[in-house]
């Protein structure tokens, strides 16, 4: 465990996420313009972490989110139950025509030289209507919550979602929980939410209360408004540029104890080199590199975050926590959908060396 992270030993919930639930339509390797059928995955950057921690790592998790009372909401709620995540819903009625809606993400898998394509329909999204005061945090935190998590996707949805995230972080700190935020910078979402300047201002109000930041070099630059490093990375897997930014991050956010991210070199849609890095209380930790045969890349970063948080909450060393995150994120890319189908035994076996070829 990072020396600076004061993680309470037990609580009613190990982790509570705040974010919007979405359903992802996935036509597989067929692009949408030629698709005739789709799989439906339930997702959400923040929900994925809670679902992974519950289903794979056996932790008690919850999600504070919006729920629309109509069939798509029922479908999503069923999947939340199936992943063992305790819901704290703010309910909305659907008017039968225009919403409010549970957002739709369209994402094919791509293949070989053809990358995946992601776009959204977040029109009149219930999640964007969430605002401060919608959740009784004191009641939620009363039984003890060890860790709370939110992210940049939720913060980008509307001015009120960002205010709600900041409210939760403040209440979480007051209750003694560890706080984490995945910068998850999404250009398409911020473009319709006021652009780059608003992104930095909005995220700034949230991360001042955060202990653990997840984000790569680009996330740190665009999400926090920090200039890029002078150091040039030799490759996408070289952590030099990431570590070069840490001083600037810590100067801007002195409360932050952990900054972590995955490193990915995409050779083709189905062939990635995969690693992960973290800075914990002044210590730099780098995971091994694995060559991945990727089935569905969506959710790999959330898979990493879940494994990392599990390691830290379980009292593992920084090296082991990063390795568990790296291993779980790698396994997640071998399953369809955005949430885990891995077992803890598989994660621990892969973290020890697994069967994939690893360069140490």
C-alpha positions as CSV (number, residue, x, y, z in Angstrom):
1,X,0.0,0.0,0.0
2,X,1.2,3.5,-0.8
3,X,2.5,5.0,2.5
4,X,0.5,8.2,2.1
5,X,-2.8,6.4,1.4
6,X,-4.8,6.0,4.6
7,X,-7.2,3.2,3.6
8,X,-9.6,2.1,6.3
9,X,-9.6,-1.6,7.0
10,X,-13.2,-2.3,6.5
11,X,-16.6,-0.7,5.6
12,X,-20.0,-1.4,4.3
13,X,-18.7,-0.8,0.8
14,X,-15.1,-1.2,-0.4
15,X,-15.7,1.1,-3.3
16,X,-18.4,3.5,-4.5
17,X,-18.4,4.9,-8.0
18,X,-20.3,7.9,-9.3
19,X,-20.9,7.9,-13.0
20,X,-23.4,7.5,-15.9
21,X,-24.5,4.0,-16.9
22,X,-24.7,3.4,-20.7
23,X,-25.4,0.6,-23.0
24,X,-23.0,-0.2,-25.8
25,X,-24.1,-1.6,-29.1
26,X,-21.4,-3.8,-30.6
27,X,-21.7,-5.2,-34.1
28,X,-18.4,-7.0,-33.7
29,X,-16.0,-6.8,-36.6
30,X,-18.7,-5.4,-38.9
31,X,-18.7,-1.6,-39.2
32,X,-22.1,0.1,-38.3
33,X,-22.8,1.1,-41.9
34,X,-23.0,-2.5,-42.8
35,X,-24.3,-4.0,-39.5
36,X,-27.3,-6.2,-39.3
37,X,-27.1,-7.2,-35.6
38,X,-25.5,-6.1,-32.4
39,X,-24.6,-7.4,-29.0
40,X,-25.5,-5.1,-26.1
41,X,-23.0,-4.5,-23.3
42,X,-23.7,-2.4,-20.2
43,X,-20.9,0.0,-19.4
44,X,-19.7,3.3,-18.0
45,X,-16.1,4.2,-17.2
46,X,-17.0,4.6,-13.5
47,X,-19.4,1.6,-13.3
48,X,-16.8,-0.7,-15.0
49,X,-14.4,-0.3,-12.1
50,X,-17.1,-1.1,-9.5
51,X,-18.3,-4.1,-11.6
52,X,-14.8,-5.5,-12.1
53,X,-14.0,-5.2,-8.4
54,X,-17.2,-7.0,-7.4
55,X,-17.3,-9.7,-10.0
56,X,-13.6,-10.6,-10.3
57,X,-12.1,-9.4,-7.0
58,X,-15.0,-10.2,-4.7
59,X,-15.2,-6.7,-3.2
60,X,-18.4,-4.9,-2.0
61,X,-19.1,-2.1,-4.4
62,X,-21.8,0.4,-5.3
63,X,-22.7,2.8,-8.1
64,X,-24.4,6.2,-7.6
65,X,-26.1,7.0,-10.9
66,X,-29.2,7.9,-12.9
67,X,-31.8,5.3,-13.9
68,X,-34.7,5.8,-16.3
69,X,-37.8,3.7,-15.7
70,X,-38.3,2.1,-19.1
71,X,-37.2,-1.1,-20.8
72,X,-33.6,0.0,-21.6
73,X,-33.2,1.0,-17.9
74,X,-34.5,-2.4,-16.9
75,X,-32.0,-4.1,-19.1
76,X,-29.1,-2.0,-17.6
77,X,-30.3,-2.5,-14.0
78,X,-30.4,-6.3,-14.6
79,X,-26.7,-6.2,-15.6
80,X,-25.8,-4.1,-12.6
81,X,-27.4,-6.7,-10.4
82,X,-25.7,-9.5,-12.3
83,X,-22.3,-7.9,-11.6
84,X,-23.1,-7.7,-7.9
85,X,-22.9,-3.9,-7.7
86,X,-25.2,-2.2,-5.2
87,X,-27.2,0.6,-6.9
88,X,-28.0,4.1,-5.5
89,X,-30.3,5.3,-8.2
90,X,-31.8,8.7,-8.9
91,X,-34.9,7.7,-10.9
92,X,-36.3,9.5,-13.9
93,X,-39.5,8.8,-15.9
94,X,-39.3,8.3,-19.6
95,X,-41.9,10.4,-21.6
96,X,-42.3,7.7,-24.2
97,X,-40.8,9.7,-27.0
98,X,-37.8,11.9,-26.3
99,X,-36.5,10.8,-22.9
100,X,-34.7,11.3,-20.6
101,X,-32.6,8.4,-22.0
102,X,-30.0,6.0,-20.9
103,X,-27.1,6.9,-23.2
104,X,-26.0,4.7,-26.1
105,X,-22.4,4.1,-27.1
106,X,-21.8,2.7,-30.6
107,X,-18.5,0.8,-30.9
108,X,-17.4,-1.8,-33.4
109,X,-14.4,-3.9,-32.7
110,X,-12.4,-3.1,-35.8
111,X,-10.0,-5.8,-37.2
112,X,-6.4,-5.9,-38.2
113,X,-5.4,-2.6,-39.9
114,X,-9.0,-1.2,-39.3
115,X,-9.3,0.4,-35.9
116,X,-12.4,0.4,-33.8
117,X,-14.8,3.4,-34.3
118,X,-16.6,4.9,-31.2
119,X,-19.4,7.4,-31.3
120,X,-22.3,8.3,-29.0
121,X,-25.9,9.2,-28.7
122,X,-26.1,11.0,-25.4
123,X,-29.1,13.3,-26.3
124,X,-31.3,14.1,-23.3
125,X,-29.2,11.7,-21.2
126,X,-30.5,11.1,-17.6
127,X,-27.0,11.0,-16.3
128,X,-26.4,14.6,-17.4
129,X,-29.3,15.7,-15.3
130,X,-27.7,14.6,-12.1
131,X,-26.8,17.5,-9.8
132,X,-25.6,18.3,-6.3
133,X,-28.1,17.3,-3.7
134,X,-29.4,14.3,-5.6
135,X,-27.7,11.7,-3.3
136,X,-27.7,11.7,0.5
137,X,-23.9,11.2,0.9
138,X,-24.0,11.3,4.7
139,X,-26.4,8.3,4.7
140,X,-24.4,6.5,2.0
141,X,-21.1,7.0,3.8
142,X,-22.6,6.3,7.3
143,X,-21.8,2.6,7.1
144,X,-18.2,3.2,6.0
145,X,-17.0,3.5,2.4
146,X,-13.3,2.7,2.0
147,X,-12.8,4.2,-1.5
148,X,-14.8,6.4,-3.9
149,X,-14.2,6.8,-7.6
150,X,-15.4,9.0,-10.5
151,X,-14.0,10.1,-13.8
152,X,-13.7,12.6,-16.6
153,X,-16.4,11.1,-18.8
154,X,-19.1,11.8,-16.1
155,X,-17.6,15.3,-15.4
156,X,-17.9,16.2,-19.1
157,X,-21.6,15.4,-19.4
158,X,-22.9,18.7,-17.9
159,X,-22.0,21.5,-15.5
160,X,-24.1,19.9,-12.8
161,X,-22.4,16.5,-13.1
162,X,-19.0,18.0,-12.5
163,X,-20.4,19.9,-9.4
164,X,-21.9,16.6,-8.2
165,X,-18.5,14.8,-8.6
166,X,-16.8,17.6,-6.6
167,X,-19.5,17.4,-3.9
168,X,-19.0,13.6,-3.6
169,X,-15.2,14.0,-3.3
170,X,-15.6,16.6,-0.5
171,X,-18.0,14.4,1.4
172,X,-15.9,11.3,0.8
173,X,-12.8,13.1,2.2
174,X,-14.8,14.2,5.2
175,X,-15.9,10.6,5.9
176,X,-12.3,9.3,5.7
177,X,-12.5,7.5,2.3
178,X,-9.7,7.4,-0.3
179,X,-10.7,9.3,-3.5
180,X,-9.7,8.4,-7.0
181,X,-10.5,10.0,-10.4
182,X,-9.8,8.6,-13.9
183,X,-9.2,11.6,-16.2
184,X,-10.5,9.6,-19.2
185,X,-10.2,12.6,-21.5
186,X,-12.7,12.3,-24.3
187,X,-12.3,15.0,-27.0
188,X,-15.8,14.3,-28.5
189,X,-17.5,14.9,-25.1
190,X,-15.6,18.0,-24.1
191,X,-16.1,19.5,-27.6
192,X,-19.8,19.8,-26.9
193,X,-19.3,20.8,-23.2
194,X,-17.3,24.0,-23.6
195,X,-14.0,22.7,-25.0
196,X,-10.4,22.5,-23.6
197,X,-10.5,25.5,-21.3
198,X,-13.7,24.3,-19.6
199,X,-12.3,20.8,-19.3
200,X,-9.3,22.0,-17.3
201,X,-11.4,24.4,-15.1
202,X,-14.1,21.7,-14.4
203,X,-11.7,18.8,-13.7
204,X,-9.6,21.2,-11.5
205,X,-12.5,21.6,-9.1
206,X,-12.8,17.8,-8.7
207,X,-9.2,16.7,-8.5
208,X,-8.2,19.1,-5.7
209,X,-9.9,16.5,-3.4
210,X,-8.4,13.4,-5.0
211,X,-5.8,11.0,-3.7
212,X,-5.3,8.7,-6.7
213,X,-5.3,9.9,-10.3
214,X,-5.5,7.5,-13.3
215,X,-4.5,9.0,-16.6
216,X,-1.8,8.8,-19.3
217,X,0.4,11.6,-20.5
218,X,-2.2,13.1,-22.8
219,X,-4.9,12.9,-20.1
220,X,-2.6,14.7,-17.7
221,X,-1.9,17.4,-20.2
222,X,-5.5,18.0,-21.5
223,X,-7.3,17.2,-18.3
224,X,-5.1,19.2,-15.9
225,X,-3.8,21.8,-18.3
226,X,-0.2,20.9,-17.6
227,X,2.4,21.4,-20.4
228,X,4.1,18.3,-21.9
229,X,7.5,17.1,-20.7
230,X,10.8,18.0,-22.3
231,X,11.6,14.3,-22.2
232,X,10.8,12.4,-25.4
233,X,9.6,8.8,-24.9
234,X,11.6,6.4,-27.1
235,X,8.4,4.4,-27.7
236,X,4.8,4.2,-26.6
237,X,5.9,1.8,-23.8
238,X,8.7,4.1,-22.5
239,X,7.4,5.6,-19.2
240,X,10.0,8.4,-19.4
241,X,7.5,11.0,-20.6
242,X,4.9,10.0,-18.0
243,X,7.3,10.2,-15.1
244,X,8.7,13.5,-16.4
245,X,5.2,15.0,-15.9
246,X,4.8,13.8,-12.3
247,X,6.7,16.8,-10.7
248,X,4.2,19.2,-12.5
249,X,1.2,17.1,-11.4
250,X,2.4,17.0,-7.8
251,X,3.2,20.8,-7.8
252,X,-0.3,21.5,-9.0
253,X,-2.0,18.8,-6.9
254,X,0.0,18.4,-3.7
255,X,-2.6,16.1,-2.2
256,X,-2.2,13.4,-4.9
257,X,-0.4,10.3,-3.6
258,X,-0.7,8.0,-6.6
259,X,-0.7,8.6,-10.4
260,X,-1.0,5.6,-12.6
261,X,-1.7,4.6,-16.2
262,X,-1.5,1.9,-18.8
263,X,1.0,1.9,-21.7
264,X,-0.1,0.5,-25.0
265,X,1.6,0.2,-28.3
266,X,-1.0,-0.7,-30.9
267,X,0.6,-2.7,-33.7
268,X,-2.8,-3.6,-35.2
269,X,-6.3,-3.7,-33.7
270,X,-5.7,-7.3,-32.5
271,X,-2.1,-7.0,-31.5
272,X,-0.9,-4.7,-28.7
273,X,2.1,-4.5,-26.5
274,X,0.9,-3.7,-23.0
275,X,2.4,-2.4,-19.9
276,X,1.5,-0.1,-17.0
277,X,3.3,2.5,-14.7
278,X,2.6,4.2,-11.5
279,X,4.1,6.9,-9.2
280,X,3.3,6.2,-5.6
281,X,4.6,8.6,-2.9
282,X,7.8,9.4,-4.8
283,X,8.4,5.8,-6.0
284,X,8.2,4.8,-9.7
285,X,6.8,1.4,-10.5
286,X,6.7,-0.2,-14.0
287,X,4.9,-3.4,-14.9
288,X,6.3,-6.0,-17.3
289,X,5.4,-5.8,-21.0
290,X,3.1,-8.4,-22.5
291,X,2.2,-9.1,-26.1
292,X,-1.6,-9.2,-26.3
293,X,-3.9,-10.8,-28.8
294,X,-6.8,-8.4,-28.4
295,X,-10.4,-9.5,-28.8
296,X,-12.1,-6.3,-27.7
297,X,-10.0,-3.5,-26.4
298,X,-12.8,-1.4,-24.7
299,X,-12.5,-1.4,-21.0
300,X,-8.9,-2.4,-20.6
301,X,-8.0,0.8,-18.7
302,X,-10.9,0.4,-16.3
303,X,-9.7,-3.2,-15.9
304,X,-6.3,-1.9,-14.9
305,X,-7.7,0.6,-12.4
306,X,-9.8,-2.1,-10.7
307,X,-6.9,-4.4,-10.2
308,X,-4.7,-1.6,-9.0
309,X,-7.3,-0.4,-6.5
310,X,-7.8,-4.0,-5.3
311,X,-4.1,-4.4,-4.7
312,X,-3.9,-1.2,-2.7
313,X,-7.0,-1.9,-0.7
314,X,-5.7,-5.5,0.0
315,X,-2.4,-4.2,1.4
316,X,-0.2,-5.4,-1.5
317,X,3.1,-3.7,-2.3
318,X,3.0,-0.9,-4.9
319,X,4.8,-3.3,-7.4
320,X,2.2,-6.1,-6.8
321,X,-0.7,-3.7,-7.0
322,X,0.4,-2.3,-10.4
323,X,1.0,-5.9,-11.6
324,X,-2.5,-7.0,-10.6
325,X,-3.9,-4.0,-12.5
326,X,-1.8,-4.7,-15.5
327,X,-2.7,-8.4,-15.5
328,X,-6.5,-7.8,-15.1
329,X,-6.5,-5.1,-17.8
330,X,-4.7,-7.5,-20.2
331,X,-7.2,-10.3,-19.5
332,X,-10.1,-7.9,-20.0
333,X,-9.1,-7.4,-23.6
334,X,-9.6,-11.1,-24.3
335,X,-13.4,-10.9,-23.5
336,X,-16.3,-9.3,-25.4
337,X,-17.8,-6.2,-23.6
338,X,-16.5,-3.6,-21.3
339,X,-16.5,-5.5,-17.9
340,X,-14.6,-8.4,-16.6
341,X,-15.1,-12.1,-17.2
342,X,-11.8,-13.0,-15.4
343,X,-11.4,-14.8,-12.1
344,X,-9.0,-13.7,-9.4
345,X,-7.0,-16.9,-9.9
346,X,-6.5,-16.0,-13.5
347,X,-5.4,-12.5,-12.7
348,X,-2.9,-13.7,-10.0
349,X,-1.5,-16.4,-12.3
350,X,-1.0,-13.9,-15.2
351,X,0.6,-11.3,-12.8
352,X,3.1,-14.0,-11.8
353,X,4.1,-14.7,-15.4
354,X,1.1,-16.4,-16.9
355,X,1.3,-18.2,-20.2
356,X,1.7,-15.1,-22.5
357,X,5.2,-14.3,-23.5
358,X,6.5,-11.6,-21.2
359,X,9.7,-9.5,-21.7
360,X,11.1,-8.6,-18.4
